[in-house]
Amino acid sequence: MRVAYIAAGAAGMYCGSCIHDNTLATALLRQGVDITLLPTYTPLRTDEADISIDRVFYGGINVYLQQKSSVFSRLPRPLSWLLDRPGLLQGLSRLNASTDARDLGELTVSVLAGEEGRQARQLEQLAAWLKTEFRPDLVHLTNSMFVGLGRRLKAELGVPVLCGVQGEDLFLDDLVEPYKDRARQLLHERAADIDAFVAPNRYYADHMAEYIGLPDERMHVVPLGMVPLEPAPVQAPDDVCTIGYLARICPEKGFHLLVDAFRLVAEELGPERVRLKAAGYLGAKDKAYFEQQQSRLARWGLAERFEYAGEVDRAGKFEFLRGLHLFSVPTVYREAKGLSVLEALACGVPVVQPGHGAFTEMVEQTGGGALFEPESAPALAQTLLDLWRDAPQRAALGESARTRVAQRFTAEAAAGKLLGVFERYAG
């Protein structure tokens, strides 16, 4: 089977979706699928070997310029191609161009409109390349912001088009009117052009089926998968409660809630017996927010008990996780995936997560943590304290997490389930 796997780059940051798309595509390749991973907007950035092709479709510069003026839709093809060069897109992504949904409403609507939008030329180039250079048996779009591509790709290629859902509702719900309403309308309309959708868990499958307006039989669940890790003992000192956070530093991920909870834990145990460690991407628009959290920690006399490791690669990520007793990313929204939580569980670190979104299933399926009342710093702090004070329970949770992730959430298992979905539609 030949599969065109179309993924979105994340403007130069380590992104859970990019990492997982690359991991799944690599595992499918190992299982004998003739797969091509095609980046869009910007090159992918992953912490494993990148198998994507050295070309970017729907290059971010062209997409943006074509939205601003129809003149750019008529650029000579050599010039348009130059603007899509991976090196140029990668370099410009470091300038932290805005991906704030409030700024991107018009562009979002245009891309969702597919061949009727301002980026129609980009769609034609993608369809032509697939038709002449790769000739797939199936196209897999990795998020629902691509549903506008489905109609044209099916007409040109005559093959099934499937689509993943990975948390796009958070972006769409943050759009301003009139773009928010129009984007939802287009999502509903263009979903009819997609043969089936794939979600990472039952919660998000049910949520997006209702959000898009799909019958249940068109939504399939393929759990997250990751490359197995070598077992390693926790390296944190036994007498210091070490709490970790690994995610983008931003309000929606709930970093401020963890800071609030950390203060309460420190008041209970004493500052010298606690430590908070954080790692993850920090974008320009969230620097003031992060500095505010640092100021609060300093005001409470906890600045020296906090450490920010910045972005970490794969080796750095797992070294970071193995230095923790407990882990929490207390999102204020209902998380669709939670890849970093799964990575913590794979390392045997018990997690403390809000009881909503993907986390409820993840904790139940791994037996690797505890849930607390969402958006409640006191509830988070109390759950952290309870687990810290019960070392045997923490050990049992960690062992359960490590074992069940290795059994149920491997890249090979996820790829096998996704391949089963592909075969159902491509025969």
Residue pairs with C-beta under 8 A, 6 or more apart in sequence:
1 33
1 34
1 137
1 138
1 419
1 422
1 423
1 426
2 33
2 34
2 35
2 36
2 134
2 135
2 136
2 137
2 138
3 28
3 33
3 34
3 35
3 36
3 136
3 137
3 138
3 139
3 140
3 422
4 35
4 36
4 38
4 130
4 134
4 136
4 138
4 139
4 140
5 21
5 25
5 28
5 35
5 36
5 37
5 38
5 140
5 142
6 38
6 40
6 57
6 126
6 139
6 140
6 141
6 142
6 146
6 149
7 17
7 18
7 21
7 22
7 25
7 37
7 38
7 39
7 40
7 44
7 52
7 142
8 17
8 18
8 39
8 40
8 41
8 142
8 143
8 145
8 146
9 18
9 39
9 40
9 41
9 42
9 43
9 44
9 45
9 56
9 60
9 89
9 93
10 17
10 18
10 42
10 44
10 45
11 41
11 42
11 60
11 93
11 96
11 97
11 99
12 42
12 45
12 90
12 93
12 94
13 45
13 248
13 281
13 283
13 311
14 45
14 46
14 47
14 281
14 311
14 312
14 313
15 45
15 281
16 337
16 339
16 340
17 142
17 143
17 166
17 167
17 337
18 44
18 45
18 46
19 46
19 47
19 48
19 339
20 224
20 225
20 226
20 337
20 339
21 37
21 44
21 142
22 37
22 44
22 46
22 48
22 50
22 51
22 52
23 46
23 48
23 225
23 226
23 227
23 411
24 225
24 411
24 414
24 415
24 418
25 35
25 37
25 51
25 52
26 48
26 49
26 51
26 411
27 225
27 411
27 412
27 414
27 415
28 35
28 415
28 418
28 419
29 35
29 51
30 412
30 415
31 412
31 415
31 416
31 419
33 419
33 422
36 53
36 134
36 136
37 44
37 51
37 52
37 53
38 52
38 53
38 55
38 57
38 126
39 52
39 53
39 55
39 56
39 57
39 86
40 56
40 57
40 58
40 59
40 146
41 56
41 58
41 59
41 60
41 63
41 89
42 56
42 59
42 60
42 89
42 90
42 93
43 52
43 56
43 86
43 89
43 90
44 50
44 52
47 313
47 314
47 317
48 227
48 314
54 86
55 84
55 86
56 84
56 85
56 86
56 89
57 84
57 122
57 125
57 126
57 129
58 111
58 119
58 122
58 123
58 126
59 83
59 84
59 85
59 89
59 122
60 89
60 92
60 93
60 97
61 83
61 84
61 88
61 89
61 92
62 72
62 75
62 80
62 83
62 84
62 119
62 122
63 107
63 111
63 119
63 122
64 107
65 72
65 83
66 72
66 73
66 118
66 119
66 121
66 122
67 106
67 107
67 110
67 118
67 119
70 118
73 118
73 120
73 121
75 83
80 121
82 88
96 283
96 284
96 285
98 104
98 285
100 174
100 285
101 108
101 171
101 172
101 174
101 175
102 174
102 175
102 176
104 175
105 175
105 176
105 179
105 180
105 183
106 179
108 145
108 171
108 172
108 175
108 179
108 183
109 117
109 179
109 182
109 183
109 186
110 117
110 118
110 119
111 117
111 119
111 145
111 146
111 148
112 145
112 147
112 148
112 183
112 186
112 187
112 190
113 148
113 186
114 120
114 123
114 147
114 148
114 149
114 150
114 151
114 152
114 190
115 123
115 124
115 148
115 151
115 152
117 148
123 148
123 149
123 152
124 152
126 149
126 153
127 152
127 153
127 156
127 157
128 156
130 136
130 139
130 153
130 156
130 157
131 156
131 157
135 157
136 157
136 159
137 159
137 426
138 159
138 160
138 161
138 162
138 422
138 425
138 426
139 153
139 157
139 159
139 160
139 161
139 162
140 161
140 162
140 163
140 164
140 198
140 422
141 147
141 149
141 150
141 161
141 162
141 163
141 164
141 194
142 163
142 164
142 166
143 163
143 164
143 165
143 166
143 167
143 168
144 163
144 164
144 165
144 168
144 187
144 191
144 197
144 208
144 212
145 168
145 171
146 163
147 163
147 186
147 187
147 190
147 191
147 193
147 194
148 186
148 190
149 161
150 161
150 163
150 190
150 193
150 194
151 190
151 193
153 159
153 161
154 160
154 161
154 193
159 426
160 195
160 196
160 425
160 426
161 193
161 194
161 195
162 194
162 195
162 196
162 197
162 198
162 421
162 422
162 425
163 194
163 196
163 197
163 198
164 197
164 198
164 199
165 197
165 198
165 199
165 204
165 205
165 208
165 336
166 200
166 336
166 337
167 204
167 335
167 336
167 337
169 207
169 208
169 211
169 336
170 252
170 333
170 336
172 180
172 183
172 184
172 187
173 180
175 183
187 211
187 212
188 212
188 213
191 197
191 212
191 213
191 214
194 218
195 218
195 425
196 218
196 219
196 220
196 421
196 424
196 425
197 205
197 208
197 209
197 212
197 214
197 218
197 219
197 220
198 219
198 220
198 221
198 222
198 418
198 421
199 205
199 208
199 219
199 220
199 221
199 222
199 336
200 221
200 222
200 223
200 224
200 336
200 337
200 358
201 221
201 223
201 224
201 336
201 337
201 358
201 361
201 362
202 221
202 361
203 334
203 357
203 358
203 360
203 361
204 336
204 337
204 357
204 358
205 219
205 220
205 221
206 219
207 334
208 214
208 219
209 215
209 216
209 218
209 219
220 421
222 414
222 417
222 418
222 421
223 408
223 409
223 413
223 414
223 417
224 337
224 338
224 339
224 342
224 409
224 414
225 409
225 410
225 411
225 412
225 413
225 414
225 415
226 339
226 342
226 343
226 346
226 405
226 409
226 410
226 411
227 410
227 411
228 346
228 406
228 410
229 318
229 346
229 347
231 348
231 402
232 318
232 322
232 347
233 322
234 322
234 323
234 324
234 325
234 348
234 349
234 398
235 322
235 323
236 242
236 275
236 323
236 324
236 325
239 273
240 272
240 273
240 274
240 275
241 265
241 269
241 273
241 274
241 275
241 325
241 326
241 384
241 388
242 274
242 275
242 277
242 323
242 324
242 325
242 326
243 258
243 262
243 265
243 274
243 275
243 276
243 277
243 324
243 325
243 326
243 327
243 328
243 384
244 276
244 277
244 278
244 279
244 320
244 321
244 323
244 324
244 326
244 327
244 328
244 344
244 349
245 255
245 258
245 276
245 277
245 278
245 279
245 280
245 327
245 328
245 329
246 278
246 279
246 280
246 312
246 317
246 320
246 321
246 327
246 329
246 340
246 343
246 344
247 253
247 255
247 280
247 329
247 340
248 280
248 281
248 282
248 283
248 286
249 255
249 278
249 280
249 281
249 282
249 286
249 289
249 290
249 308
250 283
250 286
250 289
251 286
251 289
251 332
252 331
252 332
252 333
253 329
253 330
253 331
253 332
254 329
254 330
254 331
254 332
254 354
254 375
255 278
255 289
255 290
255 293
256 289
256 292
256 293
257 330
257 332
257 375
257 377
257 380
258 276
258 328
258 329
258 330
258 380
259 276
259 293
259 296
259 297
260 377
260 380
260 381
261 328
261 330
261 377
261 378
261 380
261 381
261 384
262 274
262 276
262 297
262 302
262 306
262 381
263 296
263 297
263 300
263 302
264 377
264 378
264 381
265 274
265 381
265 384
265 385
265 388
266 274
266 300
266 302
266 305
268 381
268 385
269 385
269 388
271 301
271 302
271 305
274 302
274 305
275 305
275 306
275 307
276 297
276 302
276 305
276 306
276 307
277 306
277 307
277 308
277 309
277 320
277 323
277 324
278 306
278 307
278 308
278 309
279 308
279 309
279 310
279 311
279 312
279 316
279 317
279 320
280 311
280 312
280 340
281 311
282 290
282 310
282 311
290 308
294 303
294 306
297 303
297 305
297 306
309 316
309 320
312 319
312 320
317 343
318 343
318 347
321 327
321 343
321 344
321 347
321 349
322 347
322 349
324 344
324 349
325 349
325 350
325 388
325 394
326 349
326 350
326 351
326 352
326 384
326 387
326 388
326 394
327 341
327 344
327 349
327 350
327 351
327 352
327 369
328 351
328 352
328 353
328 380
328 384
329 335
329 338
329 340
329 341
329 353
330 352
330 353
330 354
330 372
330 374
330 375
330 380
331 354
331 357
332 374
332 375
333 357
334 356
334 357
334 358
335 356
335 357
335 358
335 359
336 357
336 358
337 358
338 353
338 357
338 358
338 359
338 362
341 351
341 353
341 359
341 362
342 362
342 405
342 409
344 351
344 401
345 351
345 362
345 366
345 368
345 369
345 401
345 402
345 404
345 405
346 401
346 402
346 405
346 406
346 409
347 402
348 398
348 399
348 401
348 402
349 398
349 401
350 368
350 369
350 370
350 387
350 394
350 397
350 398
350 401
351 359
351 363
351 368
351 369
351 370
351 401
352 369
352 370
352 371
352 372
352 380
352 383
352 384
352 387
353 359
353 362
353 363
353 369
353 370
353 371
353 372
354 371
354 372
354 373
354 374
354 375
354 380
355 371
355 372
355 373
355 374
356 374
359 371
360 371
363 369
363 370
363 371
365 404
365 408
366 400
366 401
366 404
366 405
366 408
366 409
367 397
367 400
367 401
367 404
368 397
368 398
368 400
368 401
368 402
368 404
368 405
369 397
369 401
370 383
370 386
370 387
370 397
371 383
372 379
372 380
372 382
372 383
373 379
387 393
387 394
387 397
388 394
